[in-house]
Amino acid sequence: MNPTADPPRISTNRASLAHKIRYAVRYPGRVRPYLRRLGRDWKLRLTTGDHVAYYRAVMKADAAQSPSAAVGSATRQRWLALGHMQFDYLVRHGLTPDDRMLEIGCGNLRAGWRFIDYLDTGHYYGIDISPEILLAAGDTLVERGLQHKLPHLGLVRDLKLAALPAGYFTVVHAHSVFSHSPIEIIDECLGHIGRVMAPNAFFDFTFNRTEGSEHHVLREDFYYRTETLVELARNHGFTARLMNDWEYLPHKQSKLRITRSTRSTDPTGDSD
């Protein structure tokens, strides 16, 4: 990381025709996979009732090919690297073994197995909307020999979090969840997450950042202005701040942290 460099910016409207043409010219080998995704998009729009059902079907199809690819990692090496990046960042920014952690969109435990290993026994709770990816999470748990840490893995139908205990979690984490969510899903989550958070808890989540028009690509990838999500968090009684040092890491998404009160466990002091 170069702290003197300007952080990266994401400003391209990936839904625009001009971008699609430029992308096709630059990456002709990706045109056919895109067309397959386009066909799937139209089929799922006709056969699913809401966005959660839509994306659950996307995950089912992707997980059947490769659970690692379904969570955004084309190779095993990349799966391990992205999981380590998430874990290392959160530990450097306040996660301690005695924290009680909720991971929204835990997937096949790309980062989750590291959190489970690090946290005290029984202190990890992962939820996901996809039964197929949760089965893959169980495989990861066995592969890593972490059954004795008694993690909780739960299937959910929405992000209202109704089955979770009130005021319990000290850390909430969602990687590559809101990047696949329309604004009403994010609003639903922020409207209910406060009930399950302890008074001094923090909630870190990533999102696809744009400085131009907010847009989506095939209802799978959503792009938001930082100001939109900061204001949405404020509407639900939270303070949100962009985690600037995350911007320099090898990942295309940005990260926000929301809190209801000051938590002094971030050793970097990076609050701008």
C-alpha positions in Angstrom: 0.0 0.0 0.0 1.2 3.5 -0.9 -0.3 5.9 1.6 0.7 8.9 -0.4 -1.1 7.8 -3.6 -4.6 8.8 -4.4 -7.0 6.0 -3.7 -8.6 4.3 -6.7 -11.9 5.5 -8.0 -14.7 3.5 -9.7 -16.6 5.8 -12.0 -17.5 3.8 -15.2 -21.1 3.1 -15.8 -20.9 -0.6 -16.6 -24.5 -0.6 -17.7 -24.0 1.9 -20.6 -23.8 0.7 -24.2 -20.6 2.6 -24.7 -18.9 0.6 -21.9 -20.2 -2.7 -23.2 -18.9 -2.0 -26.6 -15.4 -1.0 -25.3 -15.4 -4.0 -23.0 -16.3 -6.4 -25.8 -13.6 -5.0 -28.1 -11.0 -5.3 -25.3 -12.1 -8.7 -24.0 -13.7 -10.6 -26.9 -13.4 -13.9 -25.1 -15.7 -12.7 -22.4 -18.6 -11.9 -24.8 -20.0 -15.4 -24.9 -20.0 -15.8 -21.0 -21.7 -12.4 -20.8 -24.4 -13.5 -23.2 -25.0 -16.6 -21.2 -25.5 -14.5 -18.1 -27.8 -12.2 -20.0 -30.0 -15.2 -21.0 -30.0 -16.4 -17.4 -30.9 -13.0 -16.2 -34.0 -12.9 -18.4 -35.0 -16.4 -17.4 -34.7 -15.7 -13.7 -36.6 -12.4 -14.0 -39.6 -14.4 -15.3 -39.3 -17.3 -12.8 -38.4 -15.7 -9.5 -40.6 -13.4 -7.4 -38.1 -11.0 -5.7 -34.4 -10.2 -5.7 -33.5 -12.6 -2.9 -35.1 -15.5 -4.8 -33.4 -14.2 -8.0 -30.0 -14.2 -6.4 -30.5 -17.5 -4.6 -31.1 -19.0 -8.0 -27.9 -17.4 -9.3 -25.9 -18.9 -6.4 -27.5 -22.3 -7.0 -26.3 -22.2 -10.6 -22.9 -20.9 -9.8 -22.3 -23.2 -6.9 -23.1 -26.2 -9.0 -20.1 -25.3 -11.2 -17.8 -24.2 -8.4 -18.5 -22.9 -4.8 -15.3 -20.8 -4.9 -16.3 -19.2 -8.1 -19.8 -18.6 -6.8 -18.4 -16.4 -4.1 -16.2 -14.5 -6.6 -12.9 -16.4 -6.6 -11.9 -17.9 -9.9 -9.1 -20.0 -8.5 -8.3 -21.7 -5.2 -5.3 -19.4 -4.7 -7.5 -16.3 -5.2 -10.1 -17.8 -2.7 -7.4 -18.2 -0.1 -5.9 -14.7 -0.8 -9.3 -12.9 -0.6 -10.2 -14.7 2.6 -6.9 -13.8 4.2 -7.2 -10.2 3.1 -10.6 -9.8 4.8 -9.4 -11.5 8.0 -6.1 -9.6 8.2 -7.9 -6.3 7.7 -10.5 -6.9 10.3 -8.0 -8.0 12.9 -6.0 -4.9 12.2 -9.1 -2.8 12.6 -10.5 -4.0 15.9 -11.6 -7.7 15.8 -10.5 -9.5 19.0 -10.9 -13.2 19.9 -13.7 -12.5 22.4 -15.8 -10.6 19.9 -19.2 -12.2 18.9 -19.2 -12.0 15.2 -22.1 -12.1 12.7 -21.0 -12.6 9.0 -23.8 -11.8 6.6 -23.3 -13.7 3.3 -20.8 -16.1 4.8 -20.6 -18.1 1.5 -18.4 -21.2 1.7 -16.4 -19.6 4.5 -13.7 -18.0 2.3 -12.9 -15.7 5.2 -15.2 -17.4 7.7 -13.0 -20.3 8.5 -10.2 -17.9 9.5 -12.6 -16.0 11.8 -13.9 -19.3 13.3 -10.3 -20.4 14.0 -9.4 -17.0 15.6 -12.5 -16.3 17.6 -13.4 -17.9 20.9 -15.5 -21.1 20.7 -19.1 -20.5 19.6 -18.5 -16.8 18.8 -19.0 -17.0 15.0 -22.4 -16.9 13.4 -22.6 -17.0 9.6 -25.8 -16.6 7.5 -26.5 -16.9 3.8 -29.5 -17.1 1.5 -28.2 -20.0 -0.4 -28.6 -23.6 0.9 -26.0 -24.9 -1.7 -23.3 -22.5 -0.5 -24.0 -23.4 3.1 -23.4 -27.0 2.3 -20.1 -26.0 0.8 -19.4 -24.0 4.0 -19.9 -27.3 6.0 -17.3 -28.9 3.7 -14.8 -26.1 4.4 -15.4 -26.5 8.1 -14.6 -30.2 7.9 -11.6 -29.6 5.6 -10.1 -27.2 8.1 -11.0 -29.4 11.1 -12.9 -26.6 12.9 -15.9 -28.5 14.1 -14.8 -28.1 17.7 -15.1 -24.3 17.5 -18.9 -24.8 17.4 -19.7 -22.1 14.7 -23.3 -21.4 13.8 -24.3 -21.5 10.1 -27.8 -20.4 9.3 -30.0 -20.2 6.2 -32.1 -17.1 5.9 -34.9 -16.0 3.6 -34.2 -12.2 4.0 -32.1 -9.7 5.9 -34.6 -8.9 8.7 -32.5 -11.1 11.0 -35.6 -12.0 13.0 -34.2 -15.3 14.4 -31.0 -13.7 15.8 -30.7 -12.5 19.4 -31.1 -8.9 20.3 -28.0 -6.8 21.3 -25.7 -9.8 21.0 -23.1 -9.2 18.2 -20.1 -7.0 18.7 -18.8 -7.2 15.1 -20.9 -7.6 12.0 -19.2 -8.2 8.6 -20.6 -8.4 5.1 -18.2 -8.9 2.2 -19.6 -8.7 -1.4 -23.2 -8.7 -0.2 -24.4 -5.2 -0.8 -22.5 -5.2 -4.1 -25.2 -7.7 -5.3 -28.1 -6.0 -3.6 -30.7 -3.4 -4.7 -31.1 -0.4 -2.4 -34.3 -1.8 -0.8 -32.4 -4.9 0.4 -29.6 -2.7 1.9 -32.3 -0.5 3.5 -34.0 -3.6 5.0 -30.7 -4.8 6.5 -29.8 -1.5 8.0 -33.3 -1.2 9.3 -32.9 -4.4 11.4 -29.2 -4.8 12.1 -29.3 -2.3 15.0 -31.5 -4.7 16.9 -28.9 -7.5 17.0 -25.8 -5.2 17.5 -24.3 -4.7 21.0 -24.2 -1.0 22.0 -20.5 -0.5 21.0 -20.6 -2.8 17.9 -19.4 -2.0 14.4 -20.6 -3.2 11.1 -18.2 -3.4 8.1 -19.6 -3.9 4.6 -18.2 -3.6 1.1 -19.9 -2.2 -1.9 -19.3 -1.4 -5.5 -18.4 2.3 -5.6 -19.2 4.8 -8.3 -18.8 8.5 -8.5 -21.1 8.7 -11.5 -24.7 7.5 -12.0 -25.8 4.6 -9.8 -26.6 1.6 -11.8 -26.7 -2.2 -11.9 -25.5 -4.9 -14.4 -27.9 -7.8 -14.9 -29.4 -7.4 -11.4 -26.2 -9.1 -10.1 -23.8 -6.2 -9.6 -25.0 -2.9 -8.1 -23.0 0.4 -8.0 -23.6 3.1 -5.5 -22.3 6.5 -4.6 -20.8 6.6 -1.1 -23.0 9.5 -0.2 -26.1 7.4 -0.8 -25.1 4.7 1.6 -23.9 7.1 4.2 -27.2 8.9 4.1 -29.1 5.6 4.3 -27.2 4.6 7.4 -27.9 8.0 8.9 -31.6 7.5 8.4 -31.3 4.4 10.6 -29.4 6.1 13.4 -25.9 5.1 12.3 -22.7 7.0 11.6 -20.9 5.7 8.5 -17.3 6.3 7.4 -15.3 5.2 4.4 -12.4 2.9 5.3 -9.8 4.7 3.2 -6.9 2.3 3.7 -9.1 -0.5 2.3 -9.1 1.3 -1.0 -5.4 0.5 -1.6 -5.9 -3.3 -1.2 -6.2 -5.6 -4.3 -9.9 -5.6 -4.4 -12.3 -3.7 -6.6 -14.9 -2.9 -3.9 -14.9 -0.1 -1.2 -15.7 -0.5 2.5 -17.9 1.4 4.9 -18.0 1.0 8.7 -21.2 2.0 10.6 -21.5 2.5 14.3 -23.9 3.8 16.8 -21.2 4.9 19.3 -17.5 5.4 19.4 -15.5 2.2 19.6 -11.8 2.7 20.4 -10.4 -0.6 19.2 -9.2 0.5 15.8 -5.4 0.7 16.2 -4.9 2.6 13.0 -6.9 5.6 14.1 -8.0 5.9 10.4 -11.3 7.8 10.7 -11.3 9.9 7.6 
